[in-house]
Amino acid sequence: MKFSWFDSLAIAALMLGAVLLGAKAWLDAHPEHNPWAPLDLRDPLGWATARKLAALRTDGPACRAVLERSDVAFTALDPAGAGACARPDRIVGDDFPLAPGRPVTTCAVAAAFARWVESGVRPAAEETLGSPLDRIEHYGTYSCRRLYGRSSGAWSEHATGNAIDIAAFVTEDGQRVSVLRDWPGDGAKAAFLRRVRDHACESFGTVLSPKYNAAHADHLHLDQAARGFGRVCR
């Protein structure tokens, strides 16, 4: 049977339509790879995850909508500060396993933190340390200062609460994993720290560990600086 050019064109269009319908069905079933699907922090890591998280850095309302969609409890606070330390975007993660207290961060940091804890830290604690996570100890989020406390130069992401410094992790069976003490080792605790650092790089714009420099010997610095869709992971 011979096909006319019109028949061939129709068949090609039908085949293309079938491919597109199949692709749409696959993306609908895998929202983590779908750049048009609303972000849910409970979804697994996908091709579109980093881009969606990066977009939250400059869009507070969209970020808070993501937290709500992802069932992350939070309290929005009024703006505070002025100048380089103005903080128009301030929230508290109500159920974050942080100590001490409930630190105030930008929404973008809270979203990245929520995803990191659930998809990275909790599984790593159980699989590497053999016990569920109890809490994460931190050195704070907000500090109105320039980088490294200098009198001039660029302002720290801490100046707007757009960063958090992580000091240690504690499991339910009482193990305490200290960045300062355990990063240099080669046992399970050191492996855990490297694993959670690597997972943090999937969610945060900047991750700095003791590998970066001596100033970070005792903590993991995590921030959501607006770096487009790129990131710094050291």
C-alpha positions as CSV (number, residue, x, y, z in Angstrom):
1,M,0.0,0.0,0.0
2,K,1.4,3.4,-1.0
3,F,0.9,6.4,1.3
4,S,0.4,9.9,0.0
5,W,2.5,12.7,1.5
6,F,-0.6,13.7,3.4
7,D,-1.0,10.2,4.9
8,S,2.7,10.2,5.9
9,L,2.3,13.6,7.5
10,A,-0.8,12.5,9.4
11,I,1.0,9.3,10.6
12,A,4.0,11.4,11.7
13,A,1.6,13.8,13.6
14,L,-0.1,10.9,15.3
15,M,3.2,9.4,16.4
16,L,4.4,12.7,17.7
17,G,1.2,13.2,19.6
18,A,1.6,9.7,21.1
19,V,5.1,10.6,22.2
20,L,4.0,13.9,23.7
21,L,1.1,12.3,25.6
22,G,3.5,9.6,26.9
23,A,6.0,12.2,28.0
24,K,3.2,14.2,29.8
25,A,2.0,11.1,31.6
26,W,5.5,10.3,32.7
27,L,6.1,13.9,34.0
28,D,2.7,13.8,35.8
29,A,3.8,10.7,37.6
30,H,7.3,12.1,38.4
31,P,6.7,15.8,39.5
32,E,10.3,16.0,40.7
33,H,11.4,16.0,37.1
34,N,8.6,18.2,35.8
35,P,9.7,21.9,35.7
36,W,6.0,23.0,35.6
37,A,4.7,20.9,38.5
38,P,4.4,22.8,41.9
39,L,7.2,22.0,44.2
40,D,6.5,19.7,47.1
41,L,9.4,19.3,49.5
42,R,8.4,15.7,50.1
43,D,9.1,14.7,46.5
44,P,12.3,12.8,45.8
45,L,15.3,14.7,44.2
46,G,14.7,15.2,40.5
47,W,16.0,17.1,37.5
48,A,13.8,20.1,38.3
49,T,14.3,20.2,42.1
50,A,17.3,22.5,42.2
51,R,15.8,25.0,39.8
52,K,12.5,25.1,41.8
53,L,14.3,25.6,45.1
54,A,16.5,28.3,43.6
55,A,13.4,30.2,42.4
56,L,12.2,30.5,46.1
57,R,15.2,32.7,47.0
58,T,13.6,35.8,45.7
59,D,9.9,35.0,46.0
60,G,8.7,34.9,49.6
61,P,5.0,34.3,48.9
62,A,5.7,31.4,46.5
63,C,8.1,30.0,49.1
64,R,5.5,30.1,51.9
65,A,3.0,28.4,49.5
66,V,5.6,25.6,49.1
67,L,5.9,25.2,52.8
68,E,2.1,25.0,53.2
69,R,1.8,22.5,50.3
70,S,4.5,20.4,51.9
71,D,2.9,20.4,55.3
72,V,5.8,22.2,56.9
73,A,4.5,24.1,59.9
74,F,5.8,27.6,60.2
75,T,5.1,31.1,61.7
76,A,5.6,34.2,59.6
77,L,7.0,37.2,61.4
78,D,6.9,40.9,60.7
79,P,9.8,42.5,58.9
80,A,12.7,43.8,61.0
81,G,16.0,45.6,60.7
82,A,17.2,48.3,58.2
83,G,19.8,48.9,55.6
84,A,22.1,46.0,54.7
85,C,20.5,44.1,57.7
86,A,16.9,44.6,56.7
87,R,14.9,41.4,57.0
88,P,11.6,41.6,55.1
89,D,11.3,37.8,55.0
90,R,11.3,36.3,58.4
91,I,9.8,32.9,59.4
92,V,10.2,30.3,62.1
93,G,9.9,26.6,61.4
94,D,7.6,25.5,64.1
95,D,8.6,21.8,64.2
96,F,12.3,21.9,63.1
97,P,14.5,19.7,65.3
98,L,16.8,22.5,66.1
99,A,18.5,23.5,69.4
100,P,18.7,25.9,71.0
101,G,15.4,27.6,70.5
102,R,13.6,28.3,67.2
103,P,15.9,30.4,65.0
104,V,14.4,32.9,62.6
105,T,15.4,32.5,58.9
106,T,14.3,33.5,55.5
107,C,11.6,31.3,54.0
108,A,14.1,30.0,51.4
109,V,16.4,28.7,54.1
110,A,13.5,27.1,55.9
111,A,12.4,25.3,52.7
112,A,15.9,24.0,52.0
113,F,16.3,23.0,55.6
114,A,13.0,21.1,55.7
115,R,13.9,19.2,52.6
116,W,17.5,18.5,53.8
117,V,16.4,17.1,57.2
118,E,13.7,14.8,55.8
119,S,15.5,13.5,52.7
120,G,19.1,13.7,53.8
121,V,19.8,13.9,57.6
122,R,17.1,11.5,58.9
123,P,18.0,8.7,56.5
124,A,21.7,9.2,57.1
125,A,21.3,9.0,60.8
126,E,19.5,5.7,60.7
127,E,21.6,4.2,58.0
128,T,25.0,5.4,59.0
129,L,24.7,5.8,62.8
130,G,22.0,3.2,63.4
131,S,19.6,5.5,65.4
132,P,17.0,8.1,64.4
133,L,17.8,11.8,64.6
134,D,16.8,13.6,67.8
135,R,18.1,17.2,67.2
136,I,20.5,19.4,65.2
137,E,22.5,21.9,67.2
138,H,23.3,25.2,65.6
139,Y,25.3,28.4,66.1
140,G,22.6,30.8,64.9
141,T,21.1,32.3,61.8
142,Y,21.0,36.1,62.1
143,S,24.0,38.3,62.8
144,C,24.2,41.9,61.3
145,R,27.8,41.7,60.1
146,R,30.1,41.6,57.1
147,L,31.8,38.4,56.0
148,Y,34.2,37.1,58.7
149,G,33.3,40.1,60.9
150,R,35.4,42.5,58.8
151,S,34.9,46.2,59.0
152,S,34.4,46.5,55.3
153,G,33.6,44.3,52.3
154,A,30.6,42.1,51.4
155,W,27.9,41.5,53.9
156,S,27.3,38.0,55.3
157,E,24.1,36.1,54.4
158,H,23.7,36.0,58.2
159,A,23.0,39.7,58.1
160,T,19.6,39.0,56.7
161,G,19.0,35.6,58.4
162,N,19.5,33.9,55.0
163,A,22.0,31.4,56.5
164,I,22.3,28.9,59.3
165,D,25.5,27.4,60.9
166,I,25.2,23.7,62.0
167,A,27.5,22.6,64.8
168,A,26.4,19.0,65.7
169,F,23.8,16.3,65.3
170,V,22.4,14.2,68.2
171,T,20.6,10.8,67.7
172,E,17.9,9.3,69.9
173,D,20.3,6.9,71.4
174,G,22.6,9.7,72.6
175,Q,25.3,9.8,70.0
176,R,26.5,13.3,69.4
177,V,28.3,14.0,66.1
178,S,30.3,17.2,66.3
179,V,31.6,19.0,63.1
180,L,34.7,20.2,65.0
181,R,35.6,16.9,66.6
182,D,34.3,14.3,64.1
183,W,34.9,15.8,60.6
184,P,38.7,14.9,60.6
185,G,38.0,11.2,61.5
186,D,37.4,8.2,59.3
187,G,34.7,6.3,61.2
188,A,30.9,6.3,61.0
189,K,30.5,9.8,62.4
190,A,32.9,11.3,59.8
191,A,31.0,9.4,57.1
192,F,27.7,10.8,58.4
193,L,29.0,14.4,58.3
194,R,30.2,14.0,54.7
195,R,26.9,12.4,53.7
196,V,24.8,15.2,55.2
197,R,27.1,17.8,53.7
198,D,26.6,16.3,50.2
199,H,22.8,16.2,50.8
200,A,22.8,19.8,51.8
201,C,24.3,20.7,48.5
202,E,21.2,19.4,46.8
203,S,19.0,22.0,48.6
204,F,21.1,25.0,49.5
205,G,22.7,27.6,47.3
206,T,25.9,27.6,49.4
207,V,27.4,24.8,51.6
208,L,30.7,25.4,53.3
209,S,32.3,22.7,55.4
210,P,35.7,22.3,57.3
211,K,37.0,21.3,53.9
212,Y,36.6,24.9,52.7
213,N,38.8,26.8,55.3
214,A,39.7,27.0,58.9
215,A,36.9,29.5,59.7
216,H,34.4,26.7,59.1
217,A,36.3,24.0,61.1
218,D,33.5,23.8,63.7
219,H,30.3,24.1,61.5
220,L,28.5,23.6,58.3
221,H,27.5,27.0,56.8
222,L,24.3,26.7,54.8
223,D,22.7,29.6,53.0
224,Q,20.4,30.5,50.1
225,A,22.3,33.4,48.4
226,A,20.7,34.3,45.1
227,R,23.2,32.6,42.7
228,G,20.8,32.0,39.9
229,F,20.6,28.2,39.5
230,G,24.2,27.6,40.4
231,R,25.6,26.7,43.8
232,V,28.7,26.5,45.8
233,C,29.4,23.2,47.5
234,R,32.7,22.9,49.4
